[in-house]
Amino acid sequence: MQPLMKRRVAMEMHETATMRSASMDDVETLAAIEEASFSGDRVSRRSFRHLLSRGKSLTLIDTLAGETRGYLTLLFRAKTARARVYTIATAAAWKGRGVAAGLVRAAEQAARARGCTAVYLEVRKDNVASIGLFTTSGYRVFGEYEAYYEDGMDAWRMEKALVE
């Protein structure tokens, strides 16, 4: 390996991912990851724009070297201390590399900062990867919805308390 190549590899290895709030400038990237990740029940560009402009939600983006690796949107409602994971997706090249787990941790921290005592979500019963992610992250099934998704798939309802 040439010396220049060694330096480039070393620099790449030391770059760390950053977590930030999404802006309107991110809508196209969010929509592209959403479309690549889901065959149905997708969040549209219009919905992303609405979510980013209304203040009752927070979309977190994980980036590395300027590349968006994934995102998670939390919804907040007045008069409740529970936040809801509305959508989470990881870019295909980054699946299985801890991006989603990092987003979940960051979302929980953001929910705590807003005074939330729990986070909940719905997940397709056939989405083994997401069920594993949330179970490993401390979420428990507390209910289900029949025929929740547009293709008729049922959903588990999962929740995690953020307080001891």
N, CA and C atoms as a LAMMPS dump frame, in Angstrom:
ITEM: TIMESTEP
0
ITEM: NUMBER OF ATOMS
492
ITEM: BOX BOUNDS ff ff ff
-5.0000000000000000e+02 5.0000000000000000e+02
-5.0000000000000000e+02 5.0000000000000000e+02
-5.0000000000000000e+02 5.0000000000000000e+02
ITEM: ATOMS id mol type element x y z
1 1 1 N 0.845 -1.175 0
2 1 2 C 0 0 0
3 1 3 C 0.894 1.244 0
4 2 1 N 0.571 2.213 -0.807
5 2 2 C 1.341 3.443 -0.881
6 2 3 C 1.044 4.328 0.331
7 3 1 N 2.011 5.196 0.737
8 3 2 C 1.81 6.05 1.909
9 3 3 C 0.548 6.903 1.829
10 4 1 N 0.243 7.488 0.671
11 4 2 C -0.954 8.311 0.532
12 4 3 C -2.205 7.483 0.805
13 5 1 N -2.236 6.275 0.31
14 5 2 C -3.368 5.389 0.508
15 5 3 C -3.543 5.067 1.987
16 6 1 N -2.449 4.846 2.698
17 6 2 C -2.512 4.554 4.126
18 6 3 C -3.149 5.705 4.881
19 7 1 N -2.779 6.928 4.558
20 7 2 C -3.345 8.095 5.24
21 7 3 C -4.838 8.211 4.973
22 8 1 N -5.254 7.983 3.746
23 8 2 C -6.673 8.087 3.405
24 8 3 C -7.475 7.048 4.193
25 9 1 N -7.011 5.816 4.242
26 9 2 C -7.695 4.76 4.977
27 9 3 C -7.766 5.131 6.454
28 10 1 N -6.666 5.613 7.017
29 10 2 C -6.646 5.985 8.43
30 10 3 C -7.642 7.11 8.702
31 11 1 N -7.723 8.097 7.82
32 11 2 C -8.679 9.189 8.018
33 11 3 C -10.102 8.66 7.972
34 12 1 N -10.393 7.782 7.041
35 12 2 C -11.742 7.242 6.93
36 12 3 C -12.115 6.439 8.171
37 13 1 N -11.178 5.721 8.733
38 13 2 C -11.465 4.903 9.901
39 13 3 C -11.775 5.764 11.119
40 14 1 N -11.259 6.996 11.178
41 14 2 C -11.45 7.847 12.341
42 14 3 C -12.641 8.78 12.21
43 15 1 N -13.258 8.84 11.081
44 15 2 C -14.448 9.664 10.941
45 15 3 C -15.565 9.042 11.76
46 16 1 N -16.324 9.883 12.417
47 16 2 C -17.427 9.378 13.222
48 16 3 C -18.743 9.881 12.657
49 17 1 N -19.732 9.063 12.846
50 17 2 C -21.07 9.438 12.393
51 17 3 C -21.589 10.56 13.266
52 18 1 N -22.426 11.386 12.685
53 18 2 C -23.069 12.447 13.444
54 18 3 C -24.583 12.28 13.344
55 19 1 N -25.244 12.726 14.376
56 19 2 C -26.697 12.699 14.433
57 19 3 C -27.149 14.159 14.414
58 20 1 N -28.11 14.448 13.565
59 20 2 C -28.622 15.819 13.498
60 20 3 C -30.096 15.804 13.172
61 21 1 N -30.736 16.937 13.379
62 21 2 C -32.14 17.087 13.007
63 21 3 C -32.232 17.328 11.508
64 22 1 N -33.232 16.735 10.89
65 22 2 C -33.442 16.921 9.449
66 22 3 C -34.004 18.313 9.179
67 23 1 N -33.756 18.777 7.968
68 23 2 C -34.319 20.045 7.504
69 23 3 C -35.01 19.809 6.161
70 24 1 N -35.62 20.838 5.638
71 24 2 C -36.283 20.742 4.344
72 24 3 C -35.307 20.334 3.241
73 25 1 N -34.041 20.662 3.416
74 25 2 C -33.03 20.293 2.423
75 25 3 C -32.836 18.779 2.337
76 26 1 N -33.33 18.046 3.333
77 26 2 C -33.143 16.594 3.391
78 26 3 C -34.315 15.8 2.803
79 27 1 N -35.375 16.451 2.39
80 27 2 C -36.596 15.75 1.972
81 27 3 C -36.321 14.741 0.865
82 28 1 N -35.581 15.114 -0.159
83 28 2 C -35.332 14.192 -1.276
84 28 3 C -34.55 12.957 -0.816
85 29 1 N -33.576 13.158 0.038
86 29 2 C -32.78 12.035 0.551
87 29 3 C -33.639 11.125 1.422
88 30 1 N -34.438 11.725 2.306
89 30 2 C -35.334 10.93 3.153
90 30 3 C -36.294 10.108 2.305
91 31 1 N -36.887 10.749 1.304
92 31 2 C -37.848 10.056 0.441
93 31 3 C -37.177 8.928 -0.341
94 32 1 N -35.957 9.144 -0.793
95 32 2 C -35.249 8.1 -1.553
96 32 3 C -34.97 6.88 -0.668
97 33 1 N -34.543 7.103 0.559
98 33 2 C -34.297 5.972 1.466
99 33 3 C -35.606 5.284 1.804
100 34 1 N -36.655 6.056 2.05
101 34 2 C -37.979 5.501 2.36
102 34 3 C -38.467 4.614 1.209
103 35 1 N -38.357 5.103 -0.016
104 35 2 C -38.819 4.35 -1.183
105 35 3 C -38.012 3.067 -1.384
106 36 1 N -36.717 3.128 -1.114
107 36 2 C -35.871 1.943 -1.268
108 36 3 C -36.104 0.931 -0.146
109 37 1 N -36.607 1.396 0.988
110 37 2 C -36.746 0.537 2.162
111 37 3 C -38.09 -0.167 2.269
112 38 1 N -39.138 0.432 1.734
113 38 2 C -40.488 -0.101 1.938
114 38 3 C -41.223 -0.26 0.619
115 39 1 N -41.96 -1.359 0.504
116 39 2 C -42.73 -1.594 -0.719
117 39 3 C -44.106 -0.948 -0.64
118 40 1 N -44.55 -0.615 0.54
119 40 2 C -45.842 0.045 0.73
120 40 3 C -45.821 0.85 2.01
121 41 1 N -46.926 1.528 2.293
122 41 2 C -47.038 2.348 3.504
123 41 3 C -45.864 3.312 3.645
124 42 1 N -45.48 3.93 2.541
125 42 2 C -44.341 4.843 2.547
126 42 3 C -44.755 6.242 2.997
127 43 1 N -43.807 6.93 3.609
128 43 2 C -43.975 8.346 3.915
129 43 3 C -43.646 9.1 2.628
130 44 1 N -44.56 9.944 2.19
131 44 2 C -44.37 10.689 0.931
132 44 3 C -43.504 11.93 1.156
133 45 1 N -43.034 12.505 0.076
134 45 2 C -42.288 13.765 0.163
135 45 3 C -43.142 14.83 0.838
136 46 1 N -44.397 14.88 0.45
137 46 2 C -45.323 15.853 1.046
138 46 3 C -45.434 15.641 2.555
139 47 1 N -45.527 14.397 2.982
140 47 2 C -45.612 14.1 4.414
141 47 3 C -44.317 14.463 5.13
142 48 1 N -43.176 14.178 4.502
143 48 2 C -41.909 14.582 5.124
144 48 3 C -41.865 16.101 5.287
145 49 1 N -42.283 16.833 4.268
146 49 2 C -42.286 18.3 4.371
147 49 3 C -43.196 18.758 5.515
148 50 1 N -44.353 18.145 5.627
149 50 2 C -45.287 18.474 6.716
150 50 3 C -44.652 18.164 8.073
151 51 1 N -44.072 16.992 8.211
152 51 2 C -43.451 16.597 9.475
153 51 3 C -42.33 17.558 9.871
154 52 1 N -41.546 17.978 8.896
155 52 2 C -40.412 18.85 9.183
156 52 3 C -40.815 20.29 9.473
157 53 1 N -42.022 20.67 9.12
158 53 2 C -42.424 22.074 9.282
159 53 3 C -43.409 22.317 10.424
160 54 1 N -43.881 21.289 11.088
161 54 2 C -44.94 21.469 12.073
162 54 3 C -44.508 21.516 13.53
163 55 1 N -43.337 21.046 13.87
164 55 2 C -42.844 21.167 15.231
165 55 3 C -43.338 20.13 16.224
166 56 1 N -44.258 19.253 15.838
167 56 2 C -44.717 18.196 16.736
168 56 3 C -44.023 16.88 16.42
169 57 1 N -42.936 16.988 15.698
170 57 2 C -42.158 15.806 15.353
171 57 3 C -40.691 16.187 15.306
172 58 1 N -39.865 15.169 15.302
173 58 2 C -38.43 15.347 15.177
174 58 3 C -37.922 14.234 14.283
175 59 1 N -37.233 14.605 13.218
176 59 2 C -36.597 13.607 12.362
177 59 3 C -35.098 13.721 12.561
178 60 1 N -34.518 12.62 13.029
179 60 2 C -33.084 12.539 13.245
180 60 3 C -32.434 11.848 12.057
181 61 1 N -31.294 12.363 11.653
182 61 2 C -30.548 11.791 10.531
183 61 3 C -29.158 11.404 11.017
184 62 1 N -28.736 10.201 10.642
185 62 2 C -27.384 9.719 10.911
186 62 3 C -26.588 9.918 9.63
187 63 1 N -25.483 10.652 9.745
188 63 2 C -24.625 10.882 8.573
189 63 3 C -23.188 10.514 8.885
190 64 1 N -22.475 10.146 7.846
191 64 2 C -21.048 9.872 7.937
192 64 3 C -20.409 10.411 6.668
193 65 1 N -19.468 11.3 6.822
194 65 2 C -18.75 11.903 5.684
195 65 3 C -19.726 12.481 4.654
196 66 1 N -20.793 13.102 5.157
197 66 2 C -21.769 13.742 4.28
198 66 3 C -22.806 12.804 3.693
199 67 1 N -22.705 11.514 3.966
200 67 2 C -23.66 10.538 3.443
201 67 3 C -24.726 10.237 4.495
202 68 1 N -25.982 10.332 4.103
203 68 2 C -27.068 9.985 5.014
204 68 3 C -27.17 8.474 5.078
205 69 1 N -27.018 7.942 6.308
206 69 2 C -27.038 6.488 6.5
207 69 3 C -28.398 5.99 6.952
208 70 1 N -29.202 6.862 7.543
209 70 2 C -30.517 6.455 7.999
210 70 3 C -31.212 7.593 8.708
211 71 1 N -32.475 7.364 9.061
212 71 2 C -33.248 8.391 9.755
213 71 3 C -34.321 7.736 10.601
214 72 1 N -34.819 8.511 11.537
215 72 2 C -35.914 8.09 12.411
216 72 3 C -36.754 9.321 12.697
217 73 1 N -38.079 9.173 12.592
218 73 2 C -38.99 10.266 12.918
219 73 3 C -39.777 9.919 14.169
220 74 1 N -39.737 10.826 15.12
221 74 2 C -40.52 10.719 16.353
222 74 3 C -41.679 11.699 16.273
223 75 1 N -42.831 11.278 16.755
224 75 2 C -43.994 12.162 16.861
225 75 3 C -44.253 12.455 18.326
226 76 1 N -44.637 13.689 18.605
227 76 2 C -44.984 14.11 19.954
228 76 3 C -46.408 14.648 19.927
229 77 1 N -47.183 14.303 20.95
230 77 2 C -48.551 14.809 21.049
231 77 3 C -48.717 15.565 22.351
232 78 1 N -49.522 16.601 22.306
233 78 2 C -49.816 17.359 23.52
234 78 3 C -50.552 16.455 24.505
235 79 1 N -50.355 16.711 25.759
236 79 2 C -51.068 16.029 26.838
237 79 3 C -50.732 14.553 26.974
238 80 1 N -49.591 14.146 26.455
239 80 2 C -49.127 12.775 26.67
240 80 3 C -47.614 12.793 26.851
241 81 1 N -47.137 11.904 27.667
242 81 2 C -45.694 11.816 27.932
243 81 3 C -45.069 10.67 27.143
244 82 1 N -45.744 10.26 26.07
245 82 2 C -45.228 9.186 25.221
246 82 3 C -44.897 9.753 23.843
247 83 1 N -43.733 9.373 23.328
248 83 2 C -43.352 9.713 21.96
249 83 3 C -43.578 8.47 21.106
250 84 1 N -43.817 8.677 19.83
251 84 2 C -44.071 7.557 18.918
252 84 3 C -43.035 7.541 17.799
253 85 1 N -42.423 6.383 17.589
254 85 2 C -41.554 6.206 16.427
255 85 3 C -42.491 6.049 15.232
256 86 1 N -42.449 7.018 14.346
257 86 2 C -43.337 7.018 13.187
258 86 3 C -42.726 6.251 12.026
259 87 1 N -41.448 6.453 11.797
260 87 2 C -40.75 5.717 10.747
261 87 3 C -39.264 5.68 11.059
262 88 1 N -38.632 4.604 10.634
263 88 2 C -37.188 4.451 10.76
264 88 3 C -36.725 3.662 9.537
265 89 1 N -35.631 4.101 8.953
266 89 2 C -35.095 3.389 7.789
267 89 3 C -33.591 3.614 7.706
268 90 1 N -32.916 2.619 7.179
269 90 2 C -31.472 2.668 6.99
270 90 3 C -31.184 2.478 5.502
271 91 1 N -30.271 3.277 4.983
272 91 2 C -29.856 3.117 3.585
273 91 3 C -29.285 1.714 3.399
274 92 1 N -29.55 1.13 2.256
275 92 2 C -29.19 -0.27 1.996
276 92 3 C -27.72 -0.575 2.295
277 93 1 N -26.823 0.307 1.927
278 93 2 C -25.393 0.061 2.127
279 93 3 C -24.998 0.023 3.598
280 94 1 N -25.859 0.484 4.47
281 94 2 C -25.534 0.585 5.898
282 94 3 C -26.343 -0.361 6.773
283 95 1 N -27.181 -1.179 6.186
284 95 2 C -27.982 -2.122 6.984
285 95 3 C -27.065 -3.097 7.728
286 96 1 N -27.462 -3.42 8.957
287 96 2 C -26.715 -4.376 9.757
288 96 3 C -25.425 -3.838 10.354
289 97 1 N -25.26 -2.518 10.325
290 97 2 C -24.007 -1.931 10.812
291 97 3 C -24.223 -0.996 12.009
292 98 1 N -25.373 -1.143 12.686
293 98 2 C -25.616 -0.387 13.903
294 98 3 C -26.25 0.975 13.73
295 99 1 N -26.562 1.349 12.506
296 99 2 C -27.146 2.666 12.259
297 99 3 C -28.504 2.787 12.943
298 100 1 N -29.371 1.816 12.742
299 100 2 C -30.718 1.877 13.329
300 100 3 C -30.651 1.89 14.849
301 101 1 N -29.779 1.093 15.43
302 101 2 C -29.643 1.076 16.891
303 101 3 C -29.201 2.439 17.411
304 102 1 N -28.298 3.086 16.714
305 102 2 C -27.866 4.429 17.099
306 102 3 C -28.988 5.44 16.998
307 103 1 N -29.793 5.316 15.96
308 103 2 C -30.95 6.209 15.808
309 103 3 C -31.951 6.004 16.938
310 104 1 N -32.19 4.76 17.317
311 104 2 C -33.127 4.474 18.411
312 104 3 C -32.615 5.097 19.708
313 105 1 N -31.339 4.929 20.005
314 105 2 C -30.769 5.53 21.228
315 105 3 C -30.903 7.055 21.204
316 106 1 N -30.599 7.662 20.066
317 106 2 C -30.7 9.12 19.947
318 106 3 C -32.151 9.586 20.087
319 107 1 N -33.075 8.823 19.531
320 107 2 C -34.495 9.176 19.637
321 107 3 C -34.961 9.092 21.084
322 108 1 N -34.53 8.072 21.792
323 108 2 C -34.902 7.943 23.202
324 108 3 C -34.352 9.12 24.006
325 109 1 N -33.126 9.508 23.719
326 109 2 C -32.524 10.655 24.404
327 109 3 C -33.316 11.93 24.097
328 110 1 N -33.702 12.118 22.851
329 110 2 C -34.488 13.298 22.462
330 110 3 C -35.863 13.285 23.137
331 111 1 N -36.466 12.119 23.231
332 111 2 C -37.77 12.006 23.891
333 111 3 C -37.646 12.351 25.376
334 112 1 N -36.622 11.835 26.034
335 112 2 C -36.38 12.179 27.448
336 112 3 C -36.213 13.685 27.612
337 113 1 N -35.463 14.301 26.707
338 113 2 C -35.205 15.741 26.781
339 113 3 C -36.497 16.552 26.665
340 114 1 N -37.5 15.981 26.027
341 114 2 C -38.805 16.648 25.899
342 114 3 C -39.769 16.234 27.004
343 115 1 N -39.268 15.499 27.983
344 115 2 C -40.104 15.121 29.123
345 115 3 C -40.916 13.86 28.925
346 116 1 N -40.643 13.113 27.881
347 116 2 C -41.39 11.876 27.636
348 116 3 C -40.899 10.78 28.577
349 117 1 N -41.834 9.944 28.992
350 117 2 C -41.502 8.834 29.888
351 117 3 C -41.541 7.486 29.179
352 118 1 N -41.958 7.471 27.914
353 118 2 C -42.023 6.221 27.152
354 118 3 C -41.979 6.532 25.661
355 119 1 N -41.547 5.524 24.905
356 119 2 C -41.581 5.578 23.44
357 119 3 C -42.311 4.332 22.974
358 120 1 N -43.2 4.502 22.005
359 120 2 C -43.917 3.355 21.459
360 120 3 C -43.889 3.391 19.943
361 121 1 N -44.289 2.269 19.34
362 121 2 C -44.26 2.147 17.884
363 121 3 C -45.124 0.972 17.453
364 122 1 N -45.342 0.9 16.164
365 122 2 C -45.965 -0.262 15.54
366 122 3 C -44.939 -0.844 14.575
367 123 1 N -44.915 -2.178 14.497
368 123 2 C -43.972 -2.841 13.6
369 123 3 C -44.672 -4.034 12.951
370 124 1 N -44.418 -4.214 11.681
371 124 2 C -44.997 -5.356 10.958
372 124 3 C -44.606 -6.649 11.655
373 125 1 N -45.553 -7.557 11.778
374 125 2 C -45.254 -8.838 12.419
375 125 3 C -44.247 -9.671 11.632
376 126 1 N -44.076 -9.377 10.345
377 126 2 C -43.11 -10.134 9.546
378 126 3 C -41.764 -9.415 9.403
379 127 1 N -41.585 -8.302 10.096
380 127 2 C -40.334 -7.546 10.008
381 127 3 C -39.389 -8.014 11.122
382 128 1 N -38.759 -9.139 10.879
383 128 2 C -37.905 -9.792 11.871
384 128 3 C -36.763 -8.883 12.318
385 129 1 N -36.141 -8.173 11.388
386 129 2 C -35.009 -7.311 11.731
387 129 3 C -35.433 -6.203 12.692
388 130 1 N -36.541 -5.534 12.404
389 130 2 C -36.997 -4.445 13.279
390 130 3 C -37.472 -4.961 14.626
391 131 1 N -38.158 -6.081 14.625
392 131 2 C -38.591 -6.669 15.901
393 131 3 C -37.36 -6.99 16.756
394 132 1 N -36.335 -7.553 16.134
395 132 2 C -35.095 -7.848 16.853
396 132 3 C -34.415 -6.594 17.369
397 133 1 N -34.35 -5.56 16.539
398 133 2 C -33.745 -4.287 16.942
399 133 3 C -34.441 -3.728 18.178
400 134 1 N -35.767 -3.64 18.12
401 134 2 C -36.487 -3.019 19.229
402 134 3 C -36.501 -3.907 20.471
403 135 1 N -36.581 -5.207 20.299
404 135 2 C -36.525 -6.114 21.455
405 135 3 C -35.168 -5.99 22.145
406 136 1 N -34.098 -6.011 21.372
407 136 2 C -32.748 -5.859 21.92
408 136 3 C -32.575 -4.5 22.598
409 137 1 N -33.286 -3.494 22.12
410 137 2 C -33.206 -2.146 22.688
411 137 3 C -34.104 -1.966 23.909
412 138 1 N -34.788 -3.024 24.333
413 138 2 C -35.583 -2.959 25.555
414 138 3 C -37.065 -2.731 25.378
415 139 1 N -37.548 -2.802 24.134
416 139 2 C -38.978 -2.628 23.886
417 139 3 C -39.698 -3.949 24.125
418 140 1 N -40.949 -3.854 24.547
419 140 2 C -41.762 -5.055 24.773
420 140 3 C -43.073 -4.911 24.013
421 141 1 N -43.601 -6.042 23.583
422 141 2 C -44.901 -6.048 22.904
423 141 3 C -45.981 -5.832 23.946
424 142 1 N -46.887 -4.896 23.666
425 142 2 C -47.999 -4.663 24.588
426 142 3 C -49.356 -4.76 23.906
427 143 1 N -49.357 -5.072 22.639
428 143 2 C -50.618 -5.203 21.923
429 143 3 C -50.371 -5.467 20.454
430 144 1 N -51.455 -5.504 19.711
431 144 2 C -51.35 -5.709 18.268
432 144 3 C -52.513 -5.048 17.557
433 145 1 N -52.314 -4.784 16.28
434 145 2 C -53.363 -4.286 15.39
435 145 3 C -53.506 -5.302 14.268
436 146 1 N -54.714 -5.734 14.022
437 146 2 C -54.951 -6.633 12.89
438 146 3 C -55.066 -5.815 11.618
439 147 1 N -54.528 -6.362 10.529
440 147 2 C -54.601 -5.742 9.2
441 147 3 C -54.22 -4.258 9.249
442 148 1 N -53.154 -3.941 9.926
443 148 2 C -52.726 -2.557 10.139
444 148 3 C -52.135 -1.927 8.888
445 149 1 N -51.388 -2.707 8.13
446 149 2 C -50.713 -2.179 6.947
447 149 3 C -51.572 -2.349 5.703
448 150 1 N -51.253 -1.554 4.672
449 150 2 C -52.098 -1.529 3.471
450 150 3 C -52.195 -2.877 2.774
451 151 1 N -51.219 -3.754 2.977
452 151 2 C -51.277 -5.081 2.369
453 151 3 C -51.969 -6.101 3.269
454 152 1 N -52.517 -5.647 4.402
455 152 2 C -53.249 -6.529 5.305
456 152 3 C -52.412 -7.139 6.42
457 153 1 N -51.112 -6.868 6.446
458 153 2 C -50.241 -7.419 7.489
459 153 3 C -50.606 -6.823 8.848
460 154 1 N -50.557 -7.67 9.864
461 154 2 C -50.791 -7.24 11.24
462 154 3 C -49.549 -6.532 11.779
463 155 1 N -49.745 -5.789 12.874
464 155 2 C -48.643 -5.073 13.512
465 155 3 C -48.588 -5.399 14.992
466 156 1 N -47.364 -5.506 15.504
467 156 2 C -47.159 -5.54 16.94
468 156 3 C -47.075 -4.106 17.415
469 157 1 N -47.594 -3.842 18.593
470 157 2 C -47.403 -2.562 19.264
471 157 3 C -46.323 -2.801 20.316
472 158 1 N -45.29 -1.984 20.277
473 158 2 C -44.165 -2.151 21.197
474 158 3 C -43.929 -0.845 21.941
475 159 1 N -43.394 -0.969 23.149
476 159 2 C -43.168 0.209 23.972
477 159 3 C -41.956 0.006 24.878
478 160 1 N -41.31 1.118 25.2
479 160 2 C -40.214 1.101 26.158
480 160 3 C -40.4 2.256 27.126
481 161 1 N -40.356 1.954 28.422
482 161 2 C -40.374 3.008 29.431
483 161 3 C -39.004 3.667 29.468
484 162 1 N -38.991 4.984 29.56
485 162 2 C -37.735 5.724 29.571
486 162 3 C -37.303 6.094 30.981
487 163 1 N -38.108 5.754 31.956
488 163 2 C -37.773 6.03 33.348
489 163 3 C -37.647 4.715 34.086
490 164 1 N -36.823 4.715 35.106
491 164 2 C -36.634 3.479 35.892
492 164 3 C -37.822 3.237 36.801
